Amino acid sequence: MIITYDEFEKVDIRSGTIIKAEEFPRAKKPAYKVWVDFGNEIGIKQTSAQVTTHYSIESLIGKQVAGCINLGAKNIAGFTSEFLLVGFPDDNGAICLVTVDPKVPNGGKMF
């Protein structure tokens, strides 16, 4: 499916730094609760992420990631997910996060 550039511009993907992560035992599939700082303008947002295969809680803290922040909130097992962490599946379907290197300011918009 082809989309126009104007349609693509509506997708708001921003850089942010993971500041907190914890186990999410109520999720149907193995997941973490993750909090990301998207800078002063956007602030801290939370999400549920099925990234337990490749990441420990400790390895997530401080990682700069990409997140789509304008999809709206979604209730996942009683937890409000406010954005979508962006990633790609590996050969087995486990998610590998899109990260930023070198670091950029939190809240930067992807072009």
Salt bridges, closest charged atoms under 4 A:
ASP12 OD1 - ARG14 NE 2.58
ASP12 OD1 - LYS109 NZ 3.62
GLU22 OE1 - LYS20 NZ 3.96
ASP90 OD2 - HIS54 NE2 2.58
